[in-house]
């Protein structure tokens, strides 16, 4: 494998794991556009580990507070409630990933399916942006989300297993429909995504270790880990700044242009 391919895939993973433009869709399209061979489980595992580390480092205070509050209700009842709700809301995506992930991988990886999902969910993103801008009710605080609201966002996260949807995008949209601000919805999207990204990364890592034969040197894997980690940190900061100032509109435009390009080419 050439270093260019590793660098490109690492940058794509680092950016698209967090930006609402669909990481799975881009990782499907990249090998077709650049005529790459499938990167295999080893690199997939390392790249997911890199973006997971980026999320843990960036949100270390929030995640530490949620973890400590799981079994300490007295210290912060609201954080305790939020922590358990996040775990419960992770179940839908976890179950669909466990029982339907392989079928999705085998049957829904065509460019036209990715393009259709990019286009369709972009329309939902537009509706959510407009809904939030017209909603005059006081914004809901993260710690005051009800179980119903969190389950709604959790079920939305499960839909993101479909290539072209975007986990961060659809959970931000569900947060906007739950009366969160753009910034709060984005932060909650990251917190809610941590268990799922962790589970996906560990699953790929187990697959990698059970099949230790691969074509990558340790240097290849180290480069992939480092780039996906650094780009992931940058993408988190970039997303928080953009949604605070411009909402989802820049990402919607990009998604629609990409969908149009896919339909024209394929």
C-alpha positions as CSV (number, residue, x, y, z in Angstrom):
1,X,0.0,0.0,0.0
2,X,1.3,3.4,-0.9
3,X,1.8,6.1,1.7
4,X,-0.5,8.4,-0.4
5,X,-3.4,6.0,0.1
6,X,-2.9,5.7,3.8
7,X,-2.6,9.5,4.2
8,X,-5.7,10.1,2.1
9,X,-7.8,7.5,3.9
10,X,-6.6,8.8,7.2
11,X,-7.6,12.4,6.3
12,X,-11.0,11.2,5.0
13,X,-11.7,9.2,8.2
14,X,-10.6,12.0,10.5
15,X,-12.8,14.6,8.7
16,X,-15.8,12.7,7.8
17,X,-16.2,10.8,11.1
18,X,-17.2,14.0,12.7
19,X,-18.4,16.4,10.0
20,X,-22.0,15.7,8.9
21,X,-21.1,14.5,5.4
22,X,-21.0,10.7,5.9
23,X,-17.7,8.9,6.6
24,X,-19.1,5.6,5.3
25,X,-20.1,7.3,2.0
26,X,-16.7,8.8,1.5
27,X,-14.8,5.6,2.3
28,X,-17.0,3.8,-0.2
29,X,-16.3,6.5,-2.9
30,X,-12.6,7.0,-2.3
31,X,-11.4,3.6,-3.6
32,X,-13.6,3.9,-6.6
33,X,-12.4,7.4,-7.5
34,X,-8.7,6.7,-6.9
35,X,-8.7,3.1,-8.0
36,X,-7.5,1.8,-4.6
37,X,-7.7,-1.7,-3.4
38,X,-9.8,-2.3,-0.3
39,X,-7.9,-1.1,2.7
40,X,-8.8,-4.1,4.9
41,X,-9.6,-4.5,8.6
42,X,-6.2,-3.5,9.9
43,X,-6.2,0.0,8.6
44,X,-9.9,0.4,9.3
45,X,-9.3,-0.5,13.0
46,X,-6.4,1.9,13.4
47,X,-8.2,4.8,11.7
48,X,-11.3,4.3,13.9
49,X,-9.0,4.1,17.0
50,X,-7.4,7.4,15.9
51,X,-10.8,9.3,15.7
52,X,-11.9,7.7,18.9
53,X,-8.9,9.0,20.7
54,X,-9.5,12.4,19.2
55,X,-13.0,12.4,20.7
56,X,-11.9,11.2,24.1
57,X,-9.2,13.8,24.3
58,X,-11.3,16.7,23.2
59,X,-14.3,15.8,25.4
60,X,-12.3,14.3,28.3
61,X,-13.9,16.5,31.0
62,X,-17.4,15.9,29.8
63,X,-16.8,12.1,29.4
64,X,-15.1,11.9,32.8
65,X,-18.0,13.7,34.5
66,X,-20.5,11.4,32.8
67,X,-18.5,8.2,33.7
68,X,-18.1,9.3,37.4
69,X,-21.8,10.2,37.7
70,X,-23.1,6.8,36.5
71,X,-23.0,5.3,40.0
72,X,-23.1,8.5,42.0
73,X,-26.5,10.0,41.7
74,X,-26.2,12.3,44.8
75,X,-23.3,14.3,43.4
76,X,-25.1,15.4,40.3
77,X,-28.6,13.9,39.6
78,X,-28.9,15.6,36.3
79,X,-25.6,14.4,35.0
80,X,-26.4,10.9,36.4
81,X,-29.6,10.9,34.4
82,X,-27.9,12.1,31.2
83,X,-25.2,9.4,31.5
84,X,-27.7,6.6,31.8
85,X,-29.8,8.0,29.1
86,X,-26.8,8.1,26.7
87,X,-26.1,4.4,27.4
88,X,-29.8,3.5,26.8
89,X,-30.0,5.6,23.6
90,X,-26.9,3.8,22.3
91,X,-28.8,0.5,22.2
92,X,-30.8,1.0,18.9
93,X,-27.6,1.7,16.9
94,X,-25.8,-1.1,18.7
95,X,-28.5,-3.7,18.0
96,X,-28.8,-2.8,14.3
97,X,-25.1,-2.7,13.9
98,X,-24.7,-6.1,15.6
99,X,-27.5,-7.9,13.7
100,X,-27.7,-5.9,10.5
101,X,-24.2,-4.4,10.0
102,X,-22.9,-7.2,7.8
103,X,-26.0,-7.1,5.6
104,X,-25.7,-3.4,5.2
105,X,-22.0,-3.7,4.3
106,X,-22.8,-6.4,1.7
107,X,-25.8,-4.8,0.0
108,X,-25.9,-1.0,0.5
109,X,-22.5,0.2,-0.6
110,X,-23.3,1.3,-4.1
111,X,-22.5,4.9,-5.1
112,X,-26.1,5.5,-6.2
113,X,-27.4,4.5,-2.7
114,X,-24.8,6.8,-1.1
115,X,-25.9,9.7,-3.4
116,X,-29.6,9.1,-2.7
117,X,-29.0,9.2,1.0
118,X,-26.8,12.3,0.8
119,X,-29.6,14.0,-1.1
120,X,-32.6,12.8,1.0
121,X,-31.1,13.6,4.4
122,X,-29.9,16.9,3.2
123,X,-33.5,17.9,2.8
124,X,-34.1,16.8,6.4
125,X,-31.1,18.8,7.5
126,X,-32.6,21.9,5.8
127,X,-36.0,21.3,7.5
128,X,-34.2,21.0,10.9
129,X,-32.2,24.2,10.4
130,X,-35.4,26.1,9.5
131,X,-37.3,24.6,12.4
132,X,-34.7,25.6,14.9
133,X,-34.4,29.2,13.5
134,X,-38.2,29.7,13.7
135,X,-38.6,28.0,17.1
136,X,-39.0,30.7,19.8
137,X,-39.3,28.4,22.8
138,X,-36.4,28.5,25.3
139,X,-33.6,26.1,24.4
140,X,-33.5,22.8,26.3
141,X,-30.3,22.2,28.3
142,X,-28.4,19.0,27.8
143,X,-28.9,17.8,31.4
144,X,-32.6,18.4,31.1
145,X,-33.3,16.3,28.0
146,X,-36.1,13.8,28.7
147,X,-35.6,10.1,28.2
148,X,-38.0,10.3,25.2
149,X,-35.9,13.1,23.6
150,X,-32.7,11.1,24.1
151,X,-34.3,7.9,22.7
152,X,-35.4,9.9,19.7
153,X,-31.9,11.0,19.1
154,X,-30.6,7.5,19.7
155,X,-33.0,6.0,17.2
156,X,-31.9,8.7,14.7
157,X,-28.3,7.5,15.3
158,X,-29.2,4.0,14.3
159,X,-30.3,5.3,10.9
160,X,-26.8,6.5,10.3
161,X,-25.6,3.0,9.7
162,X,-27.0,3.5,6.2
163,X,-24.1,4.8,4.0
164,X,-24.5,8.4,3.0
165,X,-26.5,9.5,6.1
166,X,-23.9,10.7,8.6
167,X,-24.0,9.8,12.2
168,X,-23.1,13.3,13.4
169,X,-25.5,14.9,11.0
170,X,-28.6,13.0,11.8
171,X,-28.0,13.2,15.6
172,X,-27.5,16.9,15.3
173,X,-30.7,17.2,13.4
174,X,-32.6,15.1,15.9
175,X,-31.2,17.4,18.6
176,X,-32.4,20.4,16.8
177,X,-35.9,18.9,16.6
178,X,-35.6,18.3,20.3
179,X,-35.2,22.0,20.9
180,X,-31.4,22.0,21.4
181,X,-29.3,24.9,20.0
182,X,-26.9,24.1,17.2
183,X,-23.9,24.1,19.5
184,X,-25.7,22.0,22.2
185,X,-27.0,19.5,19.6
186,X,-23.5,19.1,18.2
187,X,-21.9,18.6,21.6
188,X,-24.5,16.0,22.5
189,X,-24.0,14.3,19.2
190,X,-20.4,13.7,20.1
191,X,-21.2,12.5,23.6
192,X,-23.9,10.1,22.3
193,X,-21.6,8.8,19.6
194,X,-18.8,7.9,22.0
195,X,-20.1,4.4,23.0
196,X,-21.0,3.6,19.3
197,X,-17.6,4.7,17.9
198,X,-15.9,2.9,20.7
199,X,-17.8,-0.3,20.0
200,X,-17.2,-0.1,16.3
201,X,-13.5,0.6,16.8
202,X,-13.1,-2.4,19.2
203,X,-15.1,-4.6,16.9
204,X,-12.7,-3.8,14.0
205,X,-9.7,-4.2,16.3
206,X,-10.8,-7.7,17.4
207,X,-11.3,-8.6,13.7
208,X,-7.8,-7.4,13.0
209,X,-6.1,-9.2,15.9
210,X,-7.9,-12.5,15.0
211,X,-6.5,-12.2,11.4
212,X,-2.9,-10.9,12.1
213,X,-1.7,-11.3,8.6
214,X,-1.8,-8.0,6.7
215,X,0.2,-6.0,4.3
216,X,0.9,-3.0,6.5
217,X,4.1,-2.3,8.3
218,X,4.0,-0.8,11.8
219,X,5.0,2.5,10.3
220,X,2.0,2.4,8.0
221,X,-0.3,1.9,10.9
222,X,1.4,4.5,13.1
223,X,1.0,7.1,10.3
224,X,-2.7,6.2,9.9
225,X,-3.3,6.5,13.7
226,X,-1.5,9.8,14.0
227,X,-3.1,11.5,11.0
228,X,-6.7,10.3,11.8
229,X,-6.2,11.5,15.4
230,X,-4.9,15.0,14.5
231,X,-7.4,15.5,11.7
232,X,-10.2,14.3,14.0
233,X,-9.2,16.9,16.6
234,X,-9.3,19.6,13.9
235,X,-12.6,18.4,12.6
236,X,-14.3,18.5,16.0
237,X,-13.2,22.1,16.5
238,X,-14.1,23.0,13.0
239,X,-17.6,21.6,13.3
240,X,-18.3,23.3,16.6
241,X,-17.3,26.7,15.2
242,X,-19.2,26.3,11.9
243,X,-22.5,25.2,13.4
244,X,-22.3,28.0,15.9
245,X,-22.0,30.6,13.1
246,X,-23.7,29.1,10.1
247,X,-25.7,26.1,11.2
248,X,-25.7,23.1,8.9
249,X,-25.9,25.1,5.7
250,X,-22.3,24.7,4.5
251,X,-22.5,21.0,5.0
252,X,-25.8,20.8,3.3
253,X,-24.4,22.5,0.2
254,X,-21.5,20.2,0.1
255,X,-23.7,17.1,0.4
256,X,-26.0,18.2,-2.4
257,X,-23.1,19.0,-4.7
258,X,-21.6,15.6,-3.9
259,X,-24.9,13.8,-4.5
260,X,-25.3,15.6,-7.8
261,X,-21.8,14.6,-8.9
262,X,-22.5,11.0,-8.0
263,X,-25.7,10.9,-10.0
264,X,-24.0,12.5,-13.0
265,X,-21.0,10.2,-13.0
266,X,-22.7,6.9,-12.2
